[in-house]
Amino acid sequence: MFRSTPARSSTIRTVAPLALGGLFLGSGLLHFLSPKPFEAIMPRSLPAPRAWVYGSGAAELVCGAGLLTRRRWAGPASAALLLAVWPANVRMALDSGSGRLPSAADHPVVAWGRVPLQIPLIWAALQARRSTDEK
């Protein structure tokens, strides 16, 4: 059975925001290199979906860099960003199986799986803390 030890817990809390930072950098780049899949999951009520895709991509790049360099603002900003993009994940889940989404995201299990995935991602963002001896 899996038992959490203080050392294991500390390692997870250290690695989680770094992993999220890398995920944000990769996803942020994809927003610029291939924006159409992201436009497909934008809530329909938002005007100018391409601008929102680029804006969220830029925010992911900034947050990713902040998480990787352990900036004080990066954890809360990343958690806020994950909350802000949650409606797009819900839109993707609601549209899954309709043929409106890119094929990889059009499967309901994949689409609905992303919705609760935001919770551990937010937890990972909030683990980004600078030690008291860092400036």
Chimera marker file (.cmm) of the C-alpha trace (Angstrom):
<marker_set name="trace">
<marker id="1" x="0.000" y="0.000" z="0.000" r="1" g="1" b="0" radius="0.5"/>
<marker id="2" x="1.193" y="3.525" z="-0.788" r="1" g="1" b="0" radius="0.5"/>
<marker id="3" x="2.288" y="5.496" z="2.235" r="1" g="1" b="0" radius="0.5"/>
<marker id="4" x="3.153" y="9.120" z="2.091" r="1" g="1" b="0" radius="0.5"/>
<marker id="5" x="6.252" y="10.153" z="3.939" r="1" g="1" b="0" radius="0.5"/>
<marker id="6" x="7.346" y="13.725" z="4.651" r="1" g="1" b="0" radius="0.5"/>
<marker id="7" x="10.210" y="13.346" z="2.155" r="1" g="1" b="0" radius="0.5"/>
<marker id="8" x="7.919" y="11.965" z="-0.565" r="1" g="1" b="0" radius="0.5"/>
<marker id="9" x="5.361" y="14.693" z="0.089" r="1" g="1" b="0" radius="0.5"/>
<marker id="10" x="8.067" y="17.345" z="-0.090" r="1" g="1" b="0" radius="0.5"/>
<marker id="11" x="9.345" y="15.934" z="-3.393" r="1" g="1" b="0" radius="0.5"/>
<marker id="12" x="5.860" y="15.907" z="-4.899" r="1" g="1" b="0" radius="0.5"/>
<marker id="13" x="5.265" y="19.485" z="-3.765" r="1" g="1" b="0" radius="0.5"/>
<marker id="14" x="8.564" y="20.511" z="-5.334" r="1" g="1" b="0" radius="0.5"/>
<marker id="15" x="8.105" y="18.656" z="-8.630" r="1" g="1" b="0" radius="0.5"/>
<marker id="16" x="4.387" y="19.399" z="-9.200" r="1" g="1" b="0" radius="0.5"/>
<marker id="17" x="4.738" y="23.116" z="-10.019" r="1" g="1" b="0" radius="0.5"/>
<marker id="18" x="7.790" y="22.432" z="-12.194" r="1" g="1" b="0" radius="0.5"/>
<marker id="19" x="5.859" y="19.817" z="-14.166" r="1" g="1" b="0" radius="0.5"/>
<marker id="20" x="2.947" y="22.234" z="-14.512" r="1" g="1" b="0" radius="0.5"/>
<marker id="21" x="5.367" y="24.938" z="-15.650" r="1" g="1" b="0" radius="0.5"/>
<marker id="22" x="6.607" y="22.664" z="-18.427" r="1" g="1" b="0" radius="0.5"/>
<marker id="23" x="3.041" y="21.765" z="-19.351" r="1" g="1" b="0" radius="0.5"/>
<marker id="24" x="2.129" y="25.455" z="-19.533" r="1" g="1" b="0" radius="0.5"/>
<marker id="25" x="5.124" y="26.243" z="-21.759" r="1" g="1" b="0" radius="0.5"/>
<marker id="26" x="4.222" y="23.453" z="-24.170" r="1" g="1" b="0" radius="0.5"/>
<marker id="27" x="0.545" y="24.325" z="-24.239" r="1" g="1" b="0" radius="0.5"/>
<marker id="28" x="1.273" y="28.049" z="-24.529" r="1" g="1" b="0" radius="0.5"/>
<marker id="29" x="3.416" y="27.433" z="-27.594" r="1" g="1" b="0" radius="0.5"/>
<marker id="30" x="0.677" y="25.292" z="-29.143" r="1" g="1" b="0" radius="0.5"/>
<marker id="31" x="-1.768" y="28.190" z="-28.766" r="1" g="1" b="0" radius="0.5"/>
<marker id="32" x="0.390" y="30.130" z="-31.243" r="1" g="1" b="0" radius="0.5"/>
<marker id="33" x="1.526" y="27.288" z="-33.504" r="1" g="1" b="0" radius="0.5"/>
<marker id="34" x="-1.887" y="25.633" z="-33.870" r="1" g="1" b="0" radius="0.5"/>
<marker id="35" x="-4.670" y="27.944" z="-32.623" r="1" g="1" b="0" radius="0.5"/>
<marker id="36" x="-7.647" y="26.299" z="-34.387" r="1" g="1" b="0" radius="0.5"/>
<marker id="37" x="-8.139" y="23.435" z="-31.888" r="1" g="1" b="0" radius="0.5"/>
<marker id="38" x="-8.188" y="25.974" z="-29.067" r="1" g="1" b="0" radius="0.5"/>
<marker id="39" x="-10.669" y="28.183" z="-30.940" r="1" g="1" b="0" radius="0.5"/>
<marker id="40" x="-12.997" y="25.188" z="-31.227" r="1" g="1" b="0" radius="0.5"/>
<marker id="41" x="-13.342" y="24.937" z="-27.440" r="1" g="1" b="0" radius="0.5"/>
<marker id="42" x="-13.785" y="28.630" z="-26.706" r="1" g="1" b="0" radius="0.5"/>
<marker id="43" x="-17.128" y="29.500" z="-25.157" r="1" g="1" b="0" radius="0.5"/>
<marker id="44" x="-19.300" y="30.734" z="-28.016" r="1" g="1" b="0" radius="0.5"/>
<marker id="45" x="-20.306" y="33.862" z="-26.099" r="1" g="1" b="0" radius="0.5"/>
<marker id="46" x="-16.783" y="35.290" z="-26.301" r="1" g="1" b="0" radius="0.5"/>
<marker id="47" x="-16.056" y="37.496" z="-29.296" r="1" g="1" b="0" radius="0.5"/>
<marker id="48" x="-12.808" y="37.194" z="-31.293" r="1" g="1" b="0" radius="0.5"/>
<marker id="49" x="-11.840" y="33.634" z="-30.303" r="1" g="1" b="0" radius="0.5"/>
<marker id="50" x="-8.383" y="33.877" z="-31.917" r="1" g="1" b="0" radius="0.5"/>
<marker id="51" x="-7.501" y="36.837" z="-29.689" r="1" g="1" b="0" radius="0.5"/>
<marker id="52" x="-8.584" y="34.873" z="-26.604" r="1" g="1" b="0" radius="0.5"/>
<marker id="53" x="-6.518" y="31.896" z="-27.740" r="1" g="1" b="0" radius="0.5"/>
<marker id="54" x="-3.429" y="34.066" z="-28.192" r="1" g="1" b="0" radius="0.5"/>
<marker id="55" x="-4.053" y="35.837" z="-24.888" r="1" g="1" b="0" radius="0.5"/>
<marker id="56" x="-4.439" y="32.595" z="-22.966" r="1" g="1" b="0" radius="0.5"/>
<marker id="57" x="-1.377" y="31.186" z="-24.732" r="1" g="1" b="0" radius="0.5"/>
<marker id="58" x="0.671" y="34.201" z="-23.678" r="1" g="1" b="0" radius="0.5"/>
<marker id="59" x="-0.630" y="33.846" z="-20.115" r="1" g="1" b="0" radius="0.5"/>
<marker id="60" x="0.382" y="30.173" z="-20.103" r="1" g="1" b="0" radius="0.5"/>
<marker id="61" x="3.882" y="31.055" z="-21.300" r="1" g="1" b="0" radius="0.5"/>
<marker id="62" x="4.264" y="33.697" z="-18.591" r="1" g="1" b="0" radius="0.5"/>
<marker id="63" x="2.890" y="31.430" z="-15.859" r="1" g="1" b="0" radius="0.5"/>
<marker id="64" x="5.009" y="28.514" z="-17.058" r="1" g="1" b="0" radius="0.5"/>
<marker id="65" x="8.167" y="30.605" z="-16.888" r="1" g="1" b="0" radius="0.5"/>
<marker id="66" x="7.132" y="31.916" z="-13.474" r="1" g="1" b="0" radius="0.5"/>
<marker id="67" x="6.539" y="28.412" z="-12.119" r="1" g="1" b="0" radius="0.5"/>
<marker id="68" x="9.864" y="27.135" z="-13.437" r="1" g="1" b="0" radius="0.5"/>
<marker id="69" x="11.731" y="30.039" z="-11.857" r="1" g="1" b="0" radius="0.5"/>
<marker id="70" x="9.697" y="29.887" z="-8.637" r="1" g="1" b="0" radius="0.5"/>
<marker id="71" x="8.366" y="33.426" z="-8.774" r="1" g="1" b="0" radius="0.5"/>
<marker id="72" x="6.134" y="34.325" z="-5.856" r="1" g="1" b="0" radius="0.5"/>
<marker id="73" x="3.220" y="35.390" z="-8.078" r="1" g="1" b="0" radius="0.5"/>
<marker id="74" x="3.358" y="32.305" z="-10.313" r="1" g="1" b="0" radius="0.5"/>
<marker id="75" x="1.363" y="29.891" z="-8.136" r="1" g="1" b="0" radius="0.5"/>
<marker id="76" x="-1.668" y="32.118" z="-7.562" r="1" g="1" b="0" radius="0.5"/>
<marker id="77" x="-1.542" y="33.432" z="-11.153" r="1" g="1" b="0" radius="0.5"/>
<marker id="78" x="-1.396" y="29.889" z="-12.533" r="1" g="1" b="0" radius="0.5"/>
<marker id="79" x="-4.298" y="28.771" z="-10.338" r="1" g="1" b="0" radius="0.5"/>
<marker id="80" x="-6.319" y="31.774" z="-11.539" r="1" g="1" b="0" radius="0.5"/>
<marker id="81" x="-5.471" y="30.967" z="-15.157" r="1" g="1" b="0" radius="0.5"/>
<marker id="82" x="-6.603" y="27.371" z="-14.705" r="1" g="1" b="0" radius="0.5"/>
<marker id="83" x="-9.891" y="28.614" z="-13.263" r="1" g="1" b="0" radius="0.5"/>
<marker id="84" x="-10.273" y="31.057" z="-16.157" r="1" g="1" b="0" radius="0.5"/>
<marker id="85" x="-9.852" y="28.362" z="-18.811" r="1" g="1" b="0" radius="0.5"/>
<marker id="86" x="-12.135" y="25.876" z="-17.054" r="1" g="1" b="0" radius="0.5"/>
<marker id="87" x="-15.173" y="27.046" z="-19.089" r="1" g="1" b="0" radius="0.5"/>
<marker id="88" x="-13.333" y="26.067" z="-22.286" r="1" g="1" b="0" radius="0.5"/>
<marker id="89" x="-12.850" y="22.565" z="-20.875" r="1" g="1" b="0" radius="0.5"/>
<marker id="90" x="-16.548" y="22.394" z="-20.016" r="1" g="1" b="0" radius="0.5"/>
<marker id="91" x="-17.394" y="23.611" z="-23.552" r="1" g="1" b="0" radius="0.5"/>
<marker id="92" x="-15.153" y="20.903" z="-24.978" r="1" g="1" b="0" radius="0.5"/>
<marker id="93" x="-16.889" y="18.259" z="-22.856" r="1" g="1" b="0" radius="0.5"/>
<marker id="94" x="-20.349" y="19.461" z="-23.867" r="1" g="1" b="0" radius="0.5"/>
<marker id="95" x="-19.352" y="19.436" z="-27.549" r="1" g="1" b="0" radius="0.5"/>
<marker id="96" x="-17.601" y="16.062" z="-27.407" r="1" g="1" b="0" radius="0.5"/>
<marker id="97" x="-18.936" y="13.520" z="-29.844" r="1" g="1" b="0" radius="0.5"/>
<marker id="98" x="-20.459" y="16.230" z="-32.041" r="1" g="1" b="0" radius="0.5"/>
<marker id="99" x="-17.691" y="16.304" z="-34.640" r="1" g="1" b="0" radius="0.5"/>
<marker id="100" x="-17.029" y="19.998" z="-33.905" r="1" g="1" b="0" radius="0.5"/>
<marker id="101" x="-13.771" y="19.303" z="-32.077" r="1" g="1" b="0" radius="0.5"/>
<marker id="102" x="-10.394" y="18.081" z="-33.294" r="1" g="1" b="0" radius="0.5"/>
<marker id="103" x="-10.472" y="14.277" z="-33.417" r="1" g="1" b="0" radius="0.5"/>
<marker id="104" x="-8.198" y="13.757" z="-30.373" r="1" g="1" b="0" radius="0.5"/>
<marker id="105" x="-10.478" y="15.881" z="-28.185" r="1" g="1" b="0" radius="0.5"/>
<marker id="106" x="-13.784" y="14.704" z="-29.629" r="1" g="1" b="0" radius="0.5"/>
<marker id="107" x="-14.023" y="11.553" z="-27.532" r="1" g="1" b="0" radius="0.5"/>
<marker id="108" x="-16.345" y="12.132" z="-24.539" r="1" g="1" b="0" radius="0.5"/>
<marker id="109" x="-14.071" y="10.264" z="-22.102" r="1" g="1" b="0" radius="0.5"/>
<marker id="110" x="-11.118" y="12.489" z="-23.035" r="1" g="1" b="0" radius="0.5"/>
<marker id="111" x="-13.192" y="15.654" z="-23.018" r="1" g="1" b="0" radius="0.5"/>
<marker id="112" x="-14.978" y="15.009" z="-19.728" r="1" g="1" b="0" radius="0.5"/>
<marker id="113" x="-11.732" y="13.779" z="-18.172" r="1" g="1" b="0" radius="0.5"/>
<marker id="114" x="-10.202" y="17.224" z="-18.596" r="1" g="1" b="0" radius="0.5"/>
<marker id="115" x="-12.862" y="18.889" z="-16.457" r="1" g="1" b="0" radius="0.5"/>
<marker id="116" x="-11.914" y="17.320" z="-13.088" r="1" g="1" b="0" radius="0.5"/>
<marker id="117" x="-8.226" y="17.313" z="-14.090" r="1" g="1" b="0" radius="0.5"/>
<marker id="118" x="-8.215" y="21.052" z="-13.398" r="1" g="1" b="0" radius="0.5"/>
<marker id="119" x="-8.403" y="20.335" z="-9.644" r="1" g="1" b="0" radius="0.5"/>
<marker id="120" x="-5.010" y="18.604" z="-9.305" r="1" g="1" b="0" radius="0.5"/>
<marker id="121" x="-3.509" y="21.124" z="-11.720" r="1" g="1" b="0" radius="0.5"/>
<marker id="122" x="-4.701" y="23.966" z="-9.476" r="1" g="1" b="0" radius="0.5"/>
<marker id="123" x="-3.242" y="22.095" z="-6.495" r="1" g="1" b="0" radius="0.5"/>
<marker id="124" x="0.087" y="21.781" z="-8.358" r="1" g="1" b="0" radius="0.5"/>
<marker id="125" x="0.085" y="25.513" z="-9.101" r="1" g="1" b="0" radius="0.5"/>
<marker id="126" x="-0.471" y="26.355" z="-5.469" r="1" g="1" b="0" radius="0.5"/>
<marker id="127" x="2.545" y="24.262" z="-4.456" r="1" g="1" b="0" radius="0.5"/>
<marker id="128" x="4.827" y="26.855" z="-6.041" r="1" g="1" b="0" radius="0.5"/>
<marker id="129" x="6.262" y="28.557" z="-3.016" r="1" g="1" b="0" radius="0.5"/>
<marker id="130" x="9.574" y="30.230" z="-2.533" r="1" g="1" b="0" radius="0.5"/>
<marker id="131" x="11.478" y="29.183" z="0.532" r="1" g="1" b="0" radius="0.5"/>
<marker id="132" x="11.784" y="31.785" z="3.238" r="1" g="1" b="0" radius="0.5"/>
<marker id="133" x="15.466" y="32.341" z="2.493" r="1" g="1" b="0" radius="0.5"/>
<marker id="134" x="14.823" y="33.236" z="-1.167" r="1" g="1" b="0" radius="0.5"/>
<marker id="135" x="14.051" y="36.762" z="-2.280" r="1" g="1" b="0" radius="0.5"/>
<link id1="1" id2="2" r="1" g="1" b="0" radius="0.2"/>
<link id1="2" id2="3" r="1" g="1" b="0" radius="0.2"/>
<link id1="3" id2="4" r="1" g="1" b="0" radius="0.2"/>
<link id1="4" id2="5" r="1" g="1" b="0" radius="0.2"/>
<link id1="5" id2="6" r="1" g="1" b="0" radius="0.2"/>
<link id1="6" id2="7" r="1" g="1" b="0" radius="0.2"/>
<link id1="7" id2="8" r="1" g="1" b="0" radius="0.2"/>
<link id1="8" id2="9" r="1" g="1" b="0" radius="0.2"/>
<link id1="9" id2="10" r="1" g="1" b="0" radius="0.2"/>
<link id1="10" id2="11" r="1" g="1" b="0" radius="0.2"/>
<link id1="11" id2="12" r="1" g="1" b="0" radius="0.2"/>
<link id1="12" id2="13" r="1" g="1" b="0" radius="0.2"/>
<link id1="13" id2="14" r="1" g="1" b="0" radius="0.2"/>
<link id1="14" id2="15" r="1" g="1" b="0" radius="0.2"/>
<link id1="15" id2="16" r="1" g="1" b="0" radius="0.2"/>
<link id1="16" id2="17" r="1" g="1" b="0" radius="0.2"/>
<link id1="17" id2="18" r="1" g="1" b="0" radius="0.2"/>
<link id1="18" id2="19" r="1" g="1" b="0" radius="0.2"/>
<link id1="19" id2="20" r="1" g="1" b="0" radius="0.2"/>
<link id1="20" id2="21" r="1" g="1" b="0" radius="0.2"/>
<link id1="21" id2="22" r="1" g="1" b="0" radius="0.2"/>
<link id1="22" id2="23" r="1" g="1" b="0" radius="0.2"/>
<link id1="23" id2="24" r="1" g="1" b="0" radius="0.2"/>
<link id1="24" id2="25" r="1" g="1" b="0" radius="0.2"/>
<link id1="25" id2="26" r="1" g="1" b="0" radius="0.2"/>
<link id1="26" id2="27" r="1" g="1" b="0" radius="0.2"/>
<link id1="27" id2="28" r="1" g="1" b="0" radius="0.2"/>
<link id1="28" id2="29" r="1" g="1" b="0" radius="0.2"/>
<link id1="29" id2="30" r="1" g="1" b="0" radius="0.2"/>
<link id1="30" id2="31" r="1" g="1" b="0" radius="0.2"/>
<link id1="31" id2="32" r="1" g="1" b="0" radius="0.2"/>
<link id1="32" id2="33" r="1" g="1" b="0" radius="0.2"/>
<link id1="33" id2="34" r="1" g="1" b="0" radius="0.2"/>
<link id1="34" id2="35" r="1" g="1" b="0" radius="0.2"/>
<link id1="35" id2="36" r="1" g="1" b="0" radius="0.2"/>
<link id1="36" id2="37" r="1" g="1" b="0" radius="0.2"/>
<link id1="37" id2="38" r="1" g="1" b="0" radius="0.2"/>
<link id1="38" id2="39" r="1" g="1" b="0" radius="0.2"/>
<link id1="39" id2="40" r="1" g="1" b="0" radius="0.2"/>
<link id1="40" id2="41" r="1" g="1" b="0" radius="0.2"/>
<link id1="41" id2="42" r="1" g="1" b="0" radius="0.2"/>
<link id1="42" id2="43" r="1" g="1" b="0" radius="0.2"/>
<link id1="43" id2="44" r="1" g="1" b="0" radius="0.2"/>
<link id1="44" id2="45" r="1" g="1" b="0" radius="0.2"/>
<link id1="45" id2="46" r="1" g="1" b="0" radius="0.2"/>
<link id1="46" id2="47" r="1" g="1" b="0" radius="0.2"/>
<link id1="47" id2="48" r="1" g="1" b="0" radius="0.2"/>
<link id1="48" id2="49" r="1" g="1" b="0" radius="0.2"/>
<link id1="49" id2="50" r="1" g="1" b="0" radius="0.2"/>
<link id1="50" id2="51" r="1" g="1" b="0" radius="0.2"/>
<link id1="51" id2="52" r="1" g="1" b="0" radius="0.2"/>
<link id1="52" id2="53" r="1" g="1" b="0" radius="0.2"/>
<link id1="53" id2="54" r="1" g="1" b="0" radius="0.2"/>
<link id1="54" id2="55" r="1" g="1" b="0" radius="0.2"/>
<link id1="55" id2="56" r="1" g="1" b="0" radius="0.2"/>
<link id1="56" id2="57" r="1" g="1" b="0" radius="0.2"/>
<link id1="57" id2="58" r="1" g="1" b="0" radius="0.2"/>
<link id1="58" id2="59" r="1" g="1" b="0" radius="0.2"/>
<link id1="59" id2="60" r="1" g="1" b="0" radius="0.2"/>
<link id1="60" id2="61" r="1" g="1" b="0" radius="0.2"/>
<link id1="61" id2="62" r="1" g="1" b="0" radius="0.2"/>
<link id1="62" id2="63" r="1" g="1" b="0" radius="0.2"/>
<link id1="63" id2="64" r="1" g="1" b="0" radius="0.2"/>
<link id1="64" id2="65" r="1" g="1" b="0" radius="0.2"/>
<link id1="65" id2="66" r="1" g="1" b="0" radius="0.2"/>
<link id1="66" id2="67" r="1" g="1" b="0" radius="0.2"/>
<link id1="67" id2="68" r="1" g="1" b="0" radius="0.2"/>
<link id1="68" id2="69" r="1" g="1" b="0" radius="0.2"/>
<link id1="69" id2="70" r="1" g="1" b="0" radius="0.2"/>
<link id1="70" id2="71" r="1" g="1" b="0" radius="0.2"/>
<link id1="71" id2="72" r="1" g="1" b="0" radius="0.2"/>
<link id1="72" id2="73" r="1" g="1" b="0" radius="0.2"/>
<link id1="73" id2="74" r="1" g="1" b="0" radius="0.2"/>
<link id1="74" id2="75" r="1" g="1" b="0" radius="0.2"/>
<link id1="75" id2="76" r="1" g="1" b="0" radius="0.2"/>
<link id1="76" id2="77" r="1" g="1" b="0" radius="0.2"/>
<link id1="77" id2="78" r="1" g="1" b="0" radius="0.2"/>
<link id1="78" id2="79" r="1" g="1" b="0" radius="0.2"/>
<link id1="79" id2="80" r="1" g="1" b="0" radius="0.2"/>
<link id1="80" id2="81" r="1" g="1" b="0" radius="0.2"/>
<link id1="81" id2="82" r="1" g="1" b="0" radius="0.2"/>
<link id1="82" id2="83" r="1" g="1" b="0" radius="0.2"/>
<link id1="83" id2="84" r="1" g="1" b="0" radius="0.2"/>
<link id1="84" id2="85" r="1" g="1" b="0" radius="0.2"/>
<link id1="85" id2="86" r="1" g="1" b="0" radius="0.2"/>
<link id1="86" id2="87" r="1" g="1" b="0" radius="0.2"/>
<link id1="87" id2="88" r="1" g="1" b="0" radius="0.2"/>
<link id1="88" id2="89" r="1" g="1" b="0" radius="0.2"/>
<link id1="89" id2="90" r="1" g="1" b="0" radius="0.2"/>
<link id1="90" id2="91" r="1" g="1" b="0" radius="0.2"/>
<link id1="91" id2="92" r="1" g="1" b="0" radius="0.2"/>
<link id1="92" id2="93" r="1" g="1" b="0" radius="0.2"/>
<link id1="93" id2="94" r="1" g="1" b="0" radius="0.2"/>
<link id1="94" id2="95" r="1" g="1" b="0" radius="0.2"/>
<link id1="95" id2="96" r="1" g="1" b="0" radius="0.2"/>
<link id1="96" id2="97" r="1" g="1" b="0" radius="0.2"/>
<link id1="97" id2="98" r="1" g="1" b="0" radius="0.2"/>
<link id1="98" id2="99" r="1" g="1" b="0" radius="0.2"/>
<link id1="99" id2="100" r="1" g="1" b="0" radius="0.2"/>
<link id1="100" id2="101" r="1" g="1" b="0" radius="0.2"/>
<link id1="101" id2="102" r="1" g="1" b="0" radius="0.2"/>
<link id1="102" id2="103" r="1" g="1" b="0" radius="0.2"/>
<link id1="103" id2="104" r="1" g="1" b="0" radius="0.2"/>
<link id1="104" id2="105" r="1" g="1" b="0" radius="0.2"/>
<link id1="105" id2="106" r="1" g="1" b="0" radius="0.2"/>
<link id1="106" id2="107" r="1" g="1" b="0" radius="0.2"/>
<link id1="107" id2="108" r="1" g="1" b="0" radius="0.2"/>
<link id1="108" id2="109" r="1" g="1" b="0" radius="0.2"/>
<link id1="109" id2="110" r="1" g="1" b="0" radius="0.2"/>
<link id1="110" id2="111" r="1" g="1" b="0" radius="0.2"/>
<link id1="111" id2="112" r="1" g="1" b="0" radius="0.2"/>
<link id1="112" id2="113" r="1" g="1" b="0" radius="0.2"/>
<link id1="113" id2="114" r="1" g="1" b="0" radius="0.2"/>
<link id1="114" id2="115" r="1" g="1" b="0" radius="0.2"/>
<link id1="115" id2="116" r="1" g="1" b="0" radius="0.2"/>
<link id1="116" id2="117" r="1" g="1" b="0" radius="0.2"/>
<link id1="117" id2="118" r="1" g="1" b="0" radius="0.2"/>
<link id1="118" id2="119" r="1" g="1" b="0" radius="0.2"/>
<link id1="119" id2="120" r="1" g="1" b="0" radius="0.2"/>
<link id1="120" id2="121" r="1" g="1" b="0" radius="0.2"/>
<link id1="121" id2="122" r="1" g="1" b="0" radius="0.2"/>
<link id1="122" id2="123" r="1" g="1" b="0" radius="0.2"/>
<link id1="123" id2="124" r="1" g="1" b="0" radius="0.2"/>
<link id1="124" id2="125" r="1" g="1" b="0" radius="0.2"/>
<link id1="125" id2="126" r="1" g="1" b="0" radius="0.2"/>
<link id1="126" id2="127" r="1" g="1" b="0" radius="0.2"/>
<link id1="127" id2="128" r="1" g="1" b="0" radius="0.2"/>
<link id1="128" id2="129" r="1" g="1" b="0" radius="0.2"/>
<link id1="129" id2="130" r="1" g="1" b="0" radius="0.2"/>
<link id1="130" id2="131" r="1" g="1" b="0" radius="0.2"/>
<link id1="131" id2="132" r="1" g="1" b="0" radius="0.2"/>
<link id1="132" id2="133" r="1" g="1" b="0" radius="0.2"/>
<link id1="133" id2="134" r="1" g="1" b="0" radius="0.2"/>
<link id1="134" id2="135" r="1" g="1" b="0" radius="0.2"/>
</marker_set>
